[in-house]
């Protein structure tokens, strides 16, 4: 794929006038997809797909198009040259972009991350062959993901990663479910079987009579998956330089030192992880690591090339959301979680989150999957879906007792148009006095 893409770019670039700046960006995959329901295969297939985004620039004007690749060189060259001719004829009508910026130096990169996935002929057997008679519902997606970039300055970047994501739930007869996301570069059979055993135990508990609780403040254990859900929502703008400057980030008060999180909170964006390519369409290469929060204080933001020009600062990121957000673990041992919580609520996943007050980083949302009432360090009963409304400044601030020592990495499971890159690593967390409005 790499040689094909570079050859394609070389052939189509020959006809581009020197007065234009150009760049080509490849997104491609070779993936296996399998959907399961009631522990059986419902849909299975292999997807091999590739497309190229074309960017053309001249006199602070920019225009982009994309074309699907056929893997037939002559056809692809013809299609892209036709797109370029259309762009050349149109670019004069495009308004000037005052924040158009292109790389000033050539920075070539090549990163290949090999994985160890299940043999495609054995995937179904490995997933449902030994799980017994349980109602497992989910989707497996695994294989190679490619990203490539070539620009008119002679810069070449390449990235490929072999990974998988198995997002699944095990359902009880009453409709409640225990949800998991197993992902990474290597299939871990023991970890998967452990998750299945945990789900079987939780489903048994979910069959019991539900307990009703009243609105109020409760002590909570958020599993790593639930903490990941919160961090993922923050990733939509909280760390963005432009959002902070425009005062539409939920972390503006944190950046302005008006509030402080717990000194246990350390959050960074890591590029050199194998979960995201370090370059963007024009060829800018991101910093390997950007510290965002250290000891509870916001120490940095994600600055795109455009924002670096607009706000006169150095860029450090391809875009203004994290590609691999890493939230450090704490000191709490997993086996001590329920004992430390004592009495409160165990939340395994969140259904969704939304801001109820952006400026105060207050979020609302619902629990959905396995959620239990805990007394004296023991699970007592399942709970119905609960609505919460609480500030991140409390959850990760004075309300945070500790994070678990162990963290869990979850890859982006989005498959709209193509498999997505990105990941979040997060620990579990015990939070005191968390507000539920039910």
N, C-alpha and C positions, 0 to 999 in steps of 0.2 A: 504493500500500500504506500509506503514512504517513497519508494523509487518512482512509482506511477504518478504520485501527486507532484513530486519535484519535476519530473519530465513534462507533465502537463503544463505546469506553470511556466517552464522555460519556453515551451512552444507557443503559448498564447501571449507571452510578454513581448515577443519580437515585434509585434505590430503596434505596440503602445508608444505613442509619441513621447519624446523626452520631456516635454512640458508638463506631462501628467505624473502624478504620484499614484502608485497602485499597490494593492496588497490582496492576497488570496488566502482564505482561511478554510481549512478542511475540517469537517466533522463526519466521522464514519464509525461504524460498528460491525461486528460479526457476533451476533448474540443468539442464545437459545432462550426461548420463552416457554414457560409451562404454567397453565392455570389449573388449580386444584379446587375441588368442592366435595365435601363429604368424604375426604380422604382418597378421592379418585381423580384421575386426569380428565379434565374437561376440554382442554385446548392445548396444543403443542405445536411448536414450529421454530424454524431458524430464520433470522432476519440478517441479511447483509445489505447494508445501506451506506451511501456516501453522498455528501453534497458539498459544494464550494460556495462560500460567500465572497463576492467580488467587491472591492472598495476602490473607488477612483476619486482622486482629489486634484484640484487645480485652483489657484488664486483664492484660497480659503473657502472653497466650495467642495462639498463631498456628496457622493452618490453611491448607493450600494444596490446590488442585486444578488440573487443566489440561483444556482442551478444544480439539479440532481445529476450525479455521475452515473454513467452506464457501464463503466469499466471497459469501454471500447474507445481506445485513444482517439481515433479519427473523429468519431461522433462527439466526444466530449470537447475536443479542441474546437470543432465547428460551432457547438452550442455556446461555449464561453466567448469565442470571438464575436459571435452575433450579439451576445449580451453587452460586450465591450463597445461595439459600434453604436448600440442603442444608448449606452451611457454617455458616450462622447457627444452624441447629438443632443442630449438632454441637459448636460451639466451646466450649460450657459444660462439655463432658466432657473437654476437652483439658487436660493438666497445665500449670501455669505454667512459662514459660521465663524463668529469672532473667536471661538475657542477651539478651532481646528488646530490640532497639534500632531506632529509626526515624529518618530524617533530621530535623534540627531547622531546616533552611533549605532553601529552594527553589533548585535549581541546574539550570537547563534547559540541555541541550546538543543540538546537531545536527551530525552529521558524515557527509558523503557523499563516498565515494571512488570516482570513476569509473575504470574500467579500459578496456583496449583488447584484447579477446579476439578469437579467431578467429570469423569469421562461422559460425554454427552449421551452415549448409549446406556449409561447406568444411572442417570440423574433421577428418573422416576423411581427406580428400585431403592436408591439411597434415601429418598425423601419419604416415600409412603410404604416401602416394602416391609418395614418392621414396626410400624406405629400402632398396629392393632386396630380395633374397631372404634375409631374416634372421628368426630366431624371436624376435619381439618380443611380450612379454606385459605387459599393464598396464591401468590404468584412468584415464580422463580424467574429471574433474569440473570444470565451470566455469559461472559465472553470477553472479547477484546473491544476496547474503545480507543479510537484514534483521534488525535488533533494535530494539525499541521499548519504552518504559516510561512508564506514567502512574500517579500515585498520588492519594490523596484530599486531599493538601495542595495540589494544583494543579500539581504538577511534571510536565513532559513531556520525555522524552529520545528521540532518534532516531539510528540508525546504519544505514548501508548501505554495502556494499563489493562491488565487482565484481572477482572474482579466479578463478583456476583452479589446479588441481593435476593434474599428469600423473605418476603413479607407475608406472615401467616397468622391465623387465629385458630384456636380450638374452641368450639362452641359447646355449651351445655344445652340440655333439652329445653330450658326456659328462655333461650335466646341470648343469655349473657355469654361473654367470651373472654378468653385470655389471649392477648395479642403479643406477638414478638416480631423482631426484625433481625435476622441473622445475615451478616454481610461481611465482605472482606476480600482479600486476595487469595486466600487458601480456605478450602472447605474443611471445617473441623468437625469430624463425625461425632466425637465425644461431646463437644459443646452442643451440637444439635440434639443428640439423644437426651442430654441433661435438660434442655429446654422442653422437650416433649414430656419428660417425666414431671417437670414442674407444672406444665400445663394440665396434665392429667390430675394432679393433686388439687390444683386451683379449681378446675372444672367441678370436681367433687364438692368443694366448698361452695361454689356458686350455685349448686343445686339446692342448698339449704335455704330456709326462710330468710327473707331480707329484713334488715333492721332499718327503721326510719329514724332520722335524726333531725333536729331543729336547726334553723339558721343560727350562725354564731361563729366564734373563732375556735379553731381546733388545731391540735398538733398534728403534723402531717409527715409521712415519709413519702417522698417522691422518688420513684425508681429512676435509674439512669435514662430510661426511655422517656419518662415524663419530664425530666430536666432537659433532655434533648429537645422535646417539643417546645419548651419555653425559649431556649437559646435559639432555636430555629426561627421562632417568631421575631425575636429581637434582631435577627440577621436581616430582616426587611427594613433597613434604614437606620437602626440605632447607632451603628458604627460608621455611618457615611459622613465623610467630610462635608459634602455639599448640604446634606440634611442638617448637620450641626450648625453650619454657617447660616442656613436659612431658618434656623430655629424650628425645624419640624422633625427633629430626632427626639425620641423618648429619653435619650441620655444627655440632653442639653444641660440639665442641672448637675449631672455627674461631671461633665466636662468643665463646667463653670465652678466646680468645687463647692457647690451649695449643698450637696449631699455626698455621703460616702457609703460604700458598701462594706460588708464585713471584710476584715483583712485576710480572710480565708479565700476570697475570690481572686483568682488569677486566670485571665482569659487572653488567648493569643490566636492570631490567624497564621497558619503554617502552610506554606506553598510546597515546600520540598517534602511531600508526604506520599506522593503517588496517587492522590485522590483528585488532583486537578492540574491542568496544564499551567505552567508559569507565565505564558505569553498570551497576548490578546491579538485582535485582528490586524492591527498596524505593526505589531512587533515589539511593543513595550513589554519588558520583562519585569515581573513583580519581585519585591523583596522576599527572601526565603521565609522570614518571620516578622510579623508586626505585633508587638505587645499592645493590647487594647486596655486591659485592666490589670493592675498589679497591686496586691495587698489592698484591694477595695477601691483604689483610686483610678480614674480613667487617665491613661497616659498616652493614648494615641488613637488615631482614627484611620479609616481606609481611604486613601487618596488616589483617585483615578487620574490618568494623564490629563483629561479635560479639567478636572478640579485643580490640578497642580498649576495650570495656566491661569485659571480664573481667580484663584486665591493666592497665587505667587508662593507656592510651596513645592516641596519635592513629592513626586508621586511614589507610592509604595505598593500599589495594588492594581490589578487589571480592571477591576470594577469595584464598586463600593459596598460589596457584601462579602462575607468571609467564604473562602473556598474550603478550608478545613479549620473550623473553630475548635480549639482545644481548651476545655475548662479543667483546670487541675483538680485532682482528687484531694481528699482530706485525710483524716486519721481514723475514721470509723470503720471497723471491720464488718464485713457483710453479715457474719453470724451474730453480731451484736445489735443489728438494726432494730428488731422488734423490741428487744429488751430496753434499748435506749429510748425508743419512742414511748414505751410503756402503755399509754392509752391515747388513742387518736385514730387517724385514718391512713390506710395504706393505699396509695394511688399508683397503679402500674402504667397507665397511659392517659393522655388527655385527648379529648375528641377534637376540640379546636380551641384556639385562643384569638382574642381580638382586644384592641385597646378600648377601655371605657374612659380613660383620661390620659391622653398622649403625654402631656407636659409632665405629669406626675408618674409616668411609666406604670400606670395602673391597667391591669389586664383582666378581662373576664373570659369565661369559657366554661366548658363542661367536662366532667370525667365521663368515661364511657365504658371501658373494658374493666377487667378485674379490679374491683375497688372494695376494700374490706374495713370493717370496724375492728380495732385492736383494743384489748383490755389486758392489763398486766402482762404485756409482752406476748400475747397469744391472739391469733385470729379467732374472732367470735362469730362474725356473720358477714355476708355480702351486703353491699349498699347499692341503692338505685343510683342512677346518674345524678350528679350534684353540680350546681352552678357555683362558681367561685368569683370573687371580685377583690383583687388584692394588688398592691404595688410591688413591682420588682425591687424597689428600694427597700421594702420590708422583707420580701422573700430572700433576697441575697444580701440583706443588711442586718438589722438588729434581730430579725426573726430566724436567721440561719444559725442553727446549732453546730452542724458539722456536715461535711461531705464524706461519702464513703471513700475508702482508700482505693478501691478498685474502680476504674473507669470503663466505659463501654463505647466502642466506636460504631456509629451507624452511618452507612453510605446513603447518599441521596437515592431514593427509590423512584423518582419521577421518570416516566417513560413516554411523556407527551412528545410526539414526533420522533424522539430518539431517547436512548438511555442517557441520563444526565450524570455529570460528575459532581464531586463535592462530598463532604462528610462532616460530622460533628462527633467529638469525643467528650463525654460527660460522665460524672459520677452520680450516684444517688445522693439525696439530701434530706436531712431532718430539719423541718421548719416549724417553729412555734408560733401559735396565735395567728394562723392563716384564716382569712375571712371567707366564709361560705354564706351566700345569700339565698341559695336553693331556688 
